[in-house]
């Protein structure tokens, strides 16, 4: 995992443990979503350890945490494409 639970909780400013399982799910979802948008495998995310991936993942985690009921996934995907444009592969 590129982002640890503690790092995600710090970024989200969550200081309780009640949402830990949910946040872990968001971390995994963010990793998969960022890999899909960047058109790389999930394993490559860890290998590259890019700051752009980290920012994109933290953004995704926060967006999904804050908008868990009414997330606009199209808007999220467009933002991720912009964040990951420089490392996005032309095709899988």
C-alpha positions in Angstrom: 0.0 0.0 0.0 1.4 3.4 -1.0 -0.7 5.2 1.6 -0.9 3.9 5.1 -4.0 4.0 7.3 -2.2 6.5 9.6 -1.2 8.8 6.7 -4.8 8.7 5.3 -6.3 9.5 8.7 -3.9 12.4 9.2 -4.8 13.8 5.8 -8.5 13.3 6.5 -8.0 14.8 10.0 -9.7 11.7 11.5 -8.6 11.0 15.1 -11.0 8.1 16.0 -10.9 4.5 15.0 -14.5 3.9 14.1 -13.9 4.5 10.4 -10.7 2.5 10.1 -12.2 -0.3 8.0 -13.9 2.2 5.7 -10.8 4.2 5.2 -8.8 1.0 4.4 -11.4 0.2 1.8 -11.0 3.7 0.4 -7.3 3.4 0.3 -7.6 0.2 -1.8 -10.2 1.7 -4.1 -8.1 4.8 -4.6 -5.1 2.7 -5.5 -7.1 0.7 -8.1 -8.8 3.9 -9.5 -5.5 5.8 -9.8 -3.9 2.7 -11.5 -6.8 2.5 -13.9 -6.7 6.2 -14.8 -2.9 6.2 -15.2 -3.2 3.0 -17.2 -0.6 1.1 -15.1 -0.9 -2.0 -12.9 -1.4 -1.6 -9.2 2.0 -3.1 -8.6 3.6 -0.3 -10.7 2.2 2.3 -8.4 4.3 1.0 -5.5 7.3 0.6 -7.7 7.2 4.1 -9.0 6.4 5.7 -5.6 5.6 8.9 -7.5 4.5 12.0 -5.6 1.8 12.4 -8.2 0.4 9.0 -7.4 0.5 9.9 -3.7 -1.3 13.2 -4.2 -3.9 11.6 -6.5 -4.5 8.8 -4.0 -4.9 11.2 -1.1 -7.2 13.3 -3.1 -9.3 10.3 -4.1 -9.5 9.0 -0.5 -10.6 12.4 0.8 -13.1 12.9 -2.0 -14.7 9.6 -1.5 -14.7 10.0 2.3 -16.3 13.4 2.2 -18.8 12.6 -0.6 -19.6 9.0 0.3 -23.3 9.6 -0.4 -23.2 11.8 -3.5 -19.8 11.4 -5.2 -19.6 12.6 -8.8 -17.3 9.9 -10.2 -17.1 11.6 -13.6 -15.7 14.7 -12.0 -13.3 12.6 -9.9 -12.1 10.8 -12.9 -11.4 14.1 -14.8 -9.5 15.5 -11.8 -7.4 12.3 -11.6 -6.7 12.4 -15.3 -5.3 15.9 -14.8 -3.3 14.9 -11.8 -1.9 11.8 -13.4 -1.5 13.2 -17.0 2.3 13.3 -16.8 2.6 9.6 -15.9 -0.4 8.3 -17.7 0.5 5.5 -20.2 -0.8 5.8 -23.7 -2.4 2.4 -23.4 -2.3 -0.7 -21.2 
